[in-house]
Amino acid sequence: MPFTEINSKMIEATVVPGQKLYSQRGAMLAYRGEVTFTPNIQGGQGGVMSMIGRRVANEATPLMTVEGRGTVMFGHGGHHIQVISLAGDTLYVEADRLLAFDGSLQQGTMFMGSQGGVMGMVRGQVTGQGLFTTTLKGHGAVAVMAHGGVVELPITPQGPVHVDPQAYVAHHGDVRNKLSAALGWREMVGRGSGEAFQLELSGSGAVYVQASEEKL
């Protein structure tokens, strides 16, 4: 893993020759050694089609390619940082939550309507999360940002997890998601607040939940 947690809001990445890192632009705080930072215009490993998918949805997050030899400190906006290790599976995360990730990971874009059909699209509209979600697949590490602390909740075939959509950060594994009404429409009459919808995740994997209902 190239990332070391300095504290809850800062990480340090080890950069070695021949290996790339990608980071959100503006996330570099300091560095040591011979390290270069190059604007990435092709959307990372996902290439042009990945970039086009996000730009169509107005969800592109500018990235920097980080190369060379040395160490780099990353942080952004004072947000909490969670490092997630992938062992061949796929991480689903909103693009604006990505702080930095291994260049060896394969990056793509998934249309949320393909998970749960129309409900997948409804989820994007209701929760404020995009219709396109970034995917990172392979072996490596990803640093994501969140408000407050983050807890990892396991998802098993016998134990689906229900999450407040506003508190959802990311998930990985063989997981399906769907949006459902937490209350019947009759029960919701006259309610001005409360969790009207729940995000249900089922299958095998894990979901990361932040200690806040605030988007980045």
C-alpha positions in Angstrom: 0.0 0.0 0.0 1.5 3.4 -1.0 -0.5 5.4 1.5 0.3 6.0 5.2 -2.2 7.8 7.4 -0.6 10.8 9.1 -3.8 11.7 10.9 -7.5 11.5 10.1 -7.2 14.3 7.5 -3.8 13.8 6.0 -2.0 10.9 4.2 1.4 10.4 2.8 2.0 8.5 -0.4 5.2 6.8 -1.5 6.1 7.4 -5.1 8.5 5.1 -6.9 9.9 5.1 -10.5 7.7 3.2 -13.0 4.5 3.5 -10.9 1.9 6.2 -11.1 -0.5 7.7 -8.6 -3.6 9.7 -9.5 -4.8 12.5 -7.2 -7.5 15.1 -7.2 -6.1 18.4 -8.4 -5.2 20.8 -5.5 -4.9 17.9 -3.0 -1.1 18.0 -2.8 0.0 19.6 0.5 3.8 19.0 0.4 6.3 16.6 -1.1 9.9 15.4 -0.8 12.1 14.1 -3.6 11.9 14.3 -7.4 8.2 14.2 -8.0 6.2 15.5 -11.0 2.5 16.5 -11.1 0.9 16.5 -14.6 -2.7 17.4 -15.3 -4.6 14.3 -16.5 -7.0 15.0 -19.4 -7.9 11.4 -20.2 -9.8 10.4 -17.0 -7.1 8.1 -15.6 -7.1 4.4 -16.5 -10.7 4.7 -17.8 -9.4 6.6 -20.8 -11.4 8.9 -23.0 -14.7 7.1 -22.7 -14.5 7.3 -18.9 -13.9 11.0 -19.1 -16.7 11.5 -21.7 -19.2 9.6 -19.5 -18.5 11.9 -16.5 -18.5 15.1 -18.6 -21.9 14.2 -20.1 -23.2 14.0 -16.6 -21.3 17.1 -15.6 -19.4 15.0 -12.9 -15.8 15.1 -14.1 -13.3 15.6 -11.3 -9.9 16.9 -12.6 -7.0 14.5 -11.8 -3.3 14.9 -11.5 -0.8 12.2 -12.5 1.9 11.8 -9.9 5.2 10.2 -10.8 8.9 10.1 -9.8 10.6 9.2 -6.6 9.7 10.6 -3.2 6.8 11.1 -0.8 3.8 13.3 -1.2 1.4 14.5 1.5 -2.3 14.8 0.5 -5.3 16.3 2.0 -8.3 18.4 0.9 -10.7 20.8 2.5 -10.1 19.4 6.0 -12.1 16.3 5.1 -11.7 13.0 6.9 -9.7 10.5 4.8 -10.3 6.8 4.6 -7.8 4.5 2.9 -9.5 1.4 1.3 -7.5 -1.6 0.1 -8.7 -3.5 -2.9 -7.7 -7.2 -3.5 -9.1 -7.7 -7.0 -12.6 -6.4 -6.4 -14.3 -3.2 -7.5 -14.9 0.0 -5.5 -17.9 2.2 -6.4 -17.4 5.8 -5.3 -18.5 9.3 -6.3 -15.7 10.9 -8.3 -15.6 14.0 -6.1 -14.8 11.9 -3.1 -11.6 10.5 -4.6 -8.5 12.0 -3.0 -5.8 9.7 -4.5 -5.4 6.1 -5.8 -3.0 3.6 -7.2 -2.3 4.1 -10.9 -2.5 0.3 -11.3 -6.2 0.3 -10.6 -8.5 0.2 -13.6 -10.8 3.2 -13.6 -14.2 3.2 -15.3 -17.6 4.8 -15.1 -20.9 3.0 -14.4 -24.3 4.4 -15.1 -26.3 4.0 -11.9 -29.4 3.1 -13.9 -27.8 -0.3 -14.7 -28.0 -1.2 -11.0 -31.7 -1.2 -10.0 -33.0 0.1 -13.3 -35.2 3.2 -12.9 -34.6 3.1 -9.1 -30.9 3.5 -9.8 -31.7 6.8 -11.6 -34.1 7.8 -8.9 -31.4 7.3 -6.3 -29.2 9.8 -8.2 -31.9 12.4 -8.3 -33.2 12.0 -4.8 -29.9 11.7 -3.0 -27.9 14.3 -4.9 -25.4 11.6 -6.0 -24.6 11.5 -9.6 -26.1 9.2 -12.2 -22.6 8.1 -13.1 -20.4 6.5 -10.5 -16.7 6.0 -10.7 -15.4 2.4 -10.4 -11.9 1.4 -9.5 -10.9 -2.3 -9.9 -7.8 -4.4 -9.2 -5.2 -4.6 -6.5 -4.2 -1.4 -4.8 -5.2 1.4 -2.4 -7.7 4.2 -2.7 -8.0 7.3 -0.4 -11.5 8.7 -0.2 -12.9 11.8 1.5 -15.8 12.1 3.9 -17.4 14.3 6.5 -16.5 13.2 10.0 -15.3 9.6 10.7 -16.1 6.6 8.5 -17.2 3.2 9.5 -16.9 0.0 7.4 -20.0 -2.2 7.5 -19.7 -5.8 6.1 -22.4 -6.9 3.7 -23.2 -10.6 3.6 -25.8 -12.7 1.6 -27.6 -13.2 5.0 -27.3 -9.7 6.1 -28.1 -6.8 3.8 -27.3 -3.3 5.1 -29.7 -0.3 4.9 -28.0 3.1 4.7 -29.1 6.7 4.8 -28.3 7.7 1.2 -26.8 11.0 2.4 -24.4 9.1 4.7 -23.2 6.7 1.9 -19.6 7.1 0.9 -18.6 4.1 -1.2 -18.9 0.3 -1.4 -17.0 -2.6 -2.8 -17.5 -6.3 -3.6 -20.3 -8.2 -5.4 -23.0 -5.8 -4.2 -26.3 -4.7 -5.6 -28.1 -1.6 -4.4 -31.6 -0.3 -4.6 -33.5 2.7 -3.2 -36.6 2.1 -1.2 -39.0 4.2 0.8 -38.3 4.0 4.5 -41.9 5.0 5.3 -45.2 4.4 3.6 -46.5 7.4 1.7 -49.4 7.8 4.2 -47.0 7.8 7.1 -44.9 10.5 5.4 -47.8 13.0 5.1 -47.1 16.0 7.3 -43.4 15.0 7.9 -41.0 17.8 7.0 -37.9 15.8 7.7 -36.6 12.3 8.5 -35.1 9.5 6.4 -37.8 9.1 3.7 -35.6 6.8 1.7 -33.1 4.0 2.4 -30.3 2.6 0.3 -30.4 -1.2 0.6 -27.1 -3.0 -0.2 -27.1 -6.8 -0.6 -24.6 -9.4 -1.6 -21.0 -9.8 -0.5 -18.7 -6.9 0.3 -18.6 -3.8 2.5 -20.1 -0.3 2.5 -18.5 2.8 4.0 -20.7 5.2 5.9 -19.7 8.7 7.0 -20.7 10.4 10.3 -22.7 13.1 8.6 -25.5 13.6 6.0 -23.6 16.4 4.3 -22.2 16.1 0.8 -18.6 17.2 0.0 
